[in-house]
Amino acid sequence: MKKLILGMAIVASAFAFGQKGDVNAQLQTANKAAMDAYNAKNYAVAAPKFVEIYDLLKANGQDNKIYMYYAGLSHALANNSDPAIKIYTDLVNSGFTGVETTYTAKEKKSGQVVNLDKATWELMKKNSEYSDFKTEQSAGVEVDLYETLSLLLLNAKKANEALVIIEKGLAKYPNNAKLKESQTTAYLQSGNMDKFVTNLKEQLAKNPNDATNWYNLGVMQAKTPATVNDALESFKKAIELKPDFANAYQNLVYTTIGDDSKIVADINALRKDKPDEATKLIDARRERFAKALPFAESWYKVDPKNIDAVSTLKEIYVVTKNLDKVKEMKAKEAELSAAAPAK
């Protein structure tokens, strides 16, 4: 599953409750504890401190949900999935965006720029001692809420819940690549293979240089006999984009060879009574193995310590009658087996 990408910078805040010194002191203490813990990457300690800040502010008339966002972020970074999911879900459902408006004006006498609340800022416009009245909006965190909550739910194997959040997010941000990627993963996780494939193709139409998506598409295409050739092309495209893609080489080999155990069973069943038909199957099998050989050699080249790559290459050399290479691979197979930890 995808690793959470959480890059939100948390900035220490200044609190002003001049008429309530005890509350202000509590806020300053909680804020320092939260920031110190967060900066020390002690996220499990930081999370409840951010909740404490939110609760103190709310009790004094300020419902500043950015601190709940910080709490959810800290829980996510601490791998506390359940509380992180709850906080992020509550924030999404509340319509929180994290967008904040800052109101400033300049004192003509001192040249100092001061921060004001909206009501004071409006009143000060009539004061000749101030100028340069400006507003500025922060970027907000709504996109991060949808992206991170989707990943949290997917990591918790809650694909159907993730899809609800993802679709809600895509309604607002239809071109968001991370949400589209999460949607594809959610379809796979929930077993909705048709939508999974459709999403893969949509993503590849937008970004044809995604090797992983080409590989995933190939895996799905290889499951259906009618699209096996498409699967081979998808795996080749993945390798073209990522030349050391071992899994793509592996699937190229297996898809090219096909269901070999069934073919061998068919050959054995025909040997006695229908030897000519058995011979045709043997020749076709050898031809498939010959086609798979360069893919198997490439797989071994990029992953030489993979015993499956070695064993598969050995079997292909057996079928294609390259005895020297069979000996080489047998020796390599024995070497890797001896080095493998005991189970």
Secondary structure, 3 states (H helix, E strand, C coil): CCCCCCCCCCCCCCCCCCCCHHHHHHHHHHHHHHHHHHHCCCHHHHHHHHHHHHHHHHHCCCCCCHHHHHHHHHHHHCCCHHHHHHHHHHHHHHCCCCCCEEEEEEECCCCCEEEECHHHHHHHCCCCCEEEEEEEECCCCHHHHHHHHHHHHHHCCCHHHHHHHHHHHHHHCCCCHHHHHHHHHHHHHHCCHHHHHHHHHHHHHHCCCCHHHHHHHHHHHCCCHHHHHHHHHHHHHHHHHCCCCHHHHHHHHHHHHCCHHHHHHHHHHHCCCCHHHHHHHHHHHHHHHHHHHHHHHHHHHHCCCCHHHHHHHHHHHHHCCCHHHHHHHHHHHHHHHHHCCCC
